Amino acid sequence: QAEVITQDEIGTLATTFNDMTDRLRRTLAGLEERVAARTQDLQLAAEVGRRLSLVQATDTMLTEAVEIIRERFDLYYTQVYLTDATGRALVLRAGTGDVGRTLLNQGHRLPIDMGSLNGIAATERRAVIVEDTETSPLHRVNPLLPDTRSEMVVPLMVGERVVGVLDMQSIQPGTLSSENLAAFEALAGQLAIAVANAGLFEEAEQARLTVEEQTRRLTREGW
C-alpha cells in the first residue's frame, strides 16, 4: 500500500495504485478459494473411486456409489443408468432416496437420443451441464425432483464405448458447473472401470459355477 499524503497528481497516483493492489489481492484470494475447492473435489472423487474398487457385484457397487457421491458432494439426487444389450436405451440401475426406489420399481429407462440430458450425454459422448435449470432450455422438470436447480450428466466410457451415465443434481444453481467438471469426469472414469470390472467378475463367477456344475454332472454319470 502506498501512503497518500497529498491530493495532487502524486496522491491520485498513490490512490489508484492502492485500488489496483486491493483488486489484485481480492482476485488472488478468490483464485485460492477456487483452487482449494477444486482440489477438494478431486480428493473426494479419488476417495469415492477407492471405495468403489473394493466392491465386485454391479448392483451393490452402483447402489453404494450413488449414495456416497450424493453424500460426499452434498447433492440433492444422484443416479446411474447403464446401457441395455441393444445399445439403444439407458436403464436405471441405482438412484438415491425414495425417488430412486420409486423409479427403480417402475423399471425406469430412457432412449439414447436427444430427448433428455442423459440421452444427449450418451449420444454425444460428452458431459452435459445445466448450471441453472430455470434458464436452460435443455432441462425437463421431473415432478419427483421439483427442487433441482443445477444438473450434470457425465457419460461412463470404457475406451470408446458408452456403458452408462452418471447423473447428479443439486438444489443450488451453479453448484454443478464446468469448474468442477474435471473432478466428476475423473469420478465417472473410475465408475466406468468399476462397472466393467464388476461385469467381468460376474462373468467369471458364472463361468466357474457352470464348470463346477458340469464337473458334478460328469462325476455322477461316471459313477
Secondary structure, 3 states (H helix, E strand, C coil): CCCCCCCCHHHHHHHHHHHHHHHHHHHHHHHHHHHHHHHHHHHHHHHHHHHHCCCCCHHHHHHHHHHHHHHHCCCCEEEEEEECCCCCEEEEEEECHHHHHHHHHCCCEEECCCCCHHHHHHHHCCCEEECCCCCCCCCCCCCCCCCCCEEEEEEEEECCEEEEEEEEEECCCCCCCHHHHHHHHHHHHHHHHHHHHHHHHHHHHHHHHHHHHHHHHHHHHHC
